Amino acid sequence: MYLLALLCFLQHPAVLTSCPPLCVCTHGSSQLRGVHCSDPRISAVPANVPADTVKLRLERTPISRIPRAAFYNLSELLFLWLTYNSISAVHPSSFLNLKVLRELRLDGNQLAAFPWEGLRDMPGLQTLGLHNNRLSSLPSHAALFLPNITYLDLSSNRLTTLSAELLDLWFPFPGQQSGSVQRRILGLHDNPWLCDCQISLVVSLSMSLGTPVVLMDHLLTCGRSPGPLPRCMRPSVQPVATRVMSPLGSNVILRCDATGYPTPTLTWVKTSTYVGCCQQDMVRNNEELPRNLKSCMQGSPRVGVRWSVISLDALSYQDAGEYRCQARNMAGVAEAPIRLKVVGVMRLPRLPKKKSQKTPPKKSQKTPPMKTSQKTPPKSSSRNRQLNRTPNASPTLLLKDYQVLQIVRSPFQRNSTKRSPVSVDQLLNVNFKGQKKVTNKTAPELPDNTTVLTPNMNV
């Protein structure tokens, strides 16, 4: 009987949702639970916070660190305020299972760094407050985890510069937005900024009409300024060559140089392929364009100047096309096209074979009957008899610029044109535009009714 009474007492809702010690629990008008802990005797995050808590406030306590999975059982938490404590370290996995959290405030602590990658565990987060901490830099990879943040307070820290990735996120160029422009509120004041063209451009853009970013305070303090603020300069791209022609199978290097302030970044993009008149049956392009390419080497010899090259080895017809070198900084974007053409050996079409026609015998001449028992060798000149010593050899002719010798049989000799056939000696000694004479002394025997024509003669 005693055990049954104890079990009923433990299952009572007041026990299951009890408030942690040194904290105050409240219920709102919509029966949403809030827990407020501000006692200076609290030195760690309470472990027995009710699971149905929607708003948790840990303020003005000596808590110095947030451990891993400190709020794992609070899956319904919407607001988490950890303000004006002594927090100096936050574990990257401190916010596990906070998938519906909308607001996170860490104002008034001693954070010298923030685990930006931990924002992946809070996909619904919209408000992030880091006011009055010790942040000295914003890494470029922080822009990867801030697309959904619409309220970011970084005021009263030790920030001096802003990365180009953050500026691209907050002030996207026309044509880069995917959908509607998301408006943001930024707090950048009370930081010792290095007042260069980036800071001046941020201020001017935030004050322009239709800007996606609104600054809480447009008065930004310069930590050190050598003189008048430099103006940002839009990048300019100059390729070494705009048209490149290279043989099939060779290696080619494409280079471009860019100037601008701040120093622009360079990227390579292949935008289209080139198919010439004679390559359309050889090229089968299945790649998706445009396609970003990795630069094999780039450098910046001084501020405001950058160069980049890409190397294409063992060229094929699929490498031909248009490449674009794109330069980008916070002042704008510029690009320059480079057209690459790949040339190689083309297969010539075969010449049509001409059918030989037999020459009808003349009626005036009678052909003496031949004896079947004895074979009479055909008559040949002394030159042909000399060539017949090696019947298997064939003359080798050097042809240049696709000059072709055609050997055809003449059906009969026309009386209208007086043209003597070219002898074999003349054929073997022909000189094609500076080529060495053919000195091959052997050639197959030519019948008596064969006429050899050069390219300058007409049939």
Secondary structure as UniProt FT lines:
FT   HELIX           2..10
FT   HELIX           13..16
FT   TURN            21..22
FT   STRAND          24..27
FT   TURN            29..30
FT   STRAND          33..37
FT   TURN            40..41
FT   TURN            51..52
FT   STRAND          53..58
FT   STRAND          65..66
FT   TURN            68..73
FT   TURN            75..76
FT   STRAND          79..81
FT   STRAND          89..90
FT   TURN            92..97
FT   TURN            99..100
FT   STRAND          103..105
FT   TURN            107..108
FT   HELIX           116..121
FT   TURN            123..124
FT   STRAND          127..129
FT   HELIX           140..145
FT   TURN            147..148
FT   STRAND          151..153
FT   HELIX           164..170
FT   TURN            174..175
FT   STRAND          184..187
FT   STRAND          193..194
FT   HELIX           197..206
FT   TURN            209..210
FT   STRAND          213..215
FT   STRAND          222..224
FT   STRAND          233..239
FT   STRAND          243..247
FT   TURN            248..249
FT   STRAND          252..261
FT   STRAND          265..273
FT   TURN            277..282
FT   STRAND          291..293
FT   STRAND          297..299
FT   TURN            303..304
FT   STRAND          305..312
FT   HELIX           317..319
FT   STRAND          321..329
FT   TURN            330..331
FT   STRAND          332..343
FT   HELIX           382..387
FT   TURN            388..389
FT   TURN            391..392
FT   TURN            401..402
FT   STRAND          406..409
FT   HELIX           424..428
FT   TURN            433..434
FT   TURN            448..449
FT   STRAND          450..453
FT   TURN            455..456
//
